[in-house]
Amino acid sequence: MSSIRFDAVGKSFGNAVNVLEGINLDVADKEFLAIVGPSGCGKTTCLRLAAGFEFPTSGRVL
């Protein structure tokens, strides 16, 4: 395993839908993280960015 870091990550789809904006997150090796929230708040988008299935519009995923 390795760590995951979101550095000012933003993701938008098209011109109108800004899903994530300015997300900063640092998860160390062997840490446990749960992302909770209402439907449509960006949980799955965060997971897809962390897995490398999608790329951020702004910021970096390390």
N, C-alpha and C positions, 0 to 999 in steps of 0.2 A: 504494500500500500504506500501511498504518498499523500502529501498534503494538497489541498485545493484552496486557491485564493482567487477571489473576485476583486478586482481593482477598478472601482468606479464603472461597473458594468451597466450598460444600457442596451435594450433591445426594442426595436420597433418593427412593425410589419406594415409596409406601405408608408404613405405620408400621414395617415390619420391615426393609426393605432400605436401608441407608445406604451409598451407592456411593462418594461422595467426601466428605471432611471436611477443612476448613481448608487448601485448596489455594491457595498463593501462587505466582504466576508472572508474569514480566514479559518479554515478547518484543518487542524493538525492531524498527523498520522495517528490512527487508532482512536480518534475522537468520534463521538456519536452526535449526529445532527438531525433534528426533525424540523421540517418546514411545514407550517400549518397556516391555514387561511381560507377564506371563502372561495367559492368557485370563480375562476377567471382572474385570480389575483397574480398569477405568474409562477406558481409552484412548479408546474411541469416544465415551463420554459427555463427556469433555473436549473432543473435537473438535466434537461437536454443540453444546455450550455456547458455544464460541468462534465458531461459525458463526451462532449465534442461532436454531438450530432448537429448542433447549430452553432453559429458564430455570433458574437456580440456586435451590435451596431456601433457601440462606443465602449471604451474601457478595454480591460484585458482579463482573461481567465488564465491563471497560471497553475 
